[in-house]
């Protein structure tokens, strides 16, 4: 599990750490998902 607050504050550092492990950068896509989820009801009951 990753700390979304750290990714928001340090996207380049997060991507660099993934790169050191041979993984593709994904901070931008994670932040886009996080932004989309921000308006959703955590219980899945909108309205």
Buried (B, 14 or more C-beta within 10 A) or exposed (E): EEEBEEBBEBBEEBBEBBEEEEEEBBBEEBBEEEEEEEEEEEEEEEE
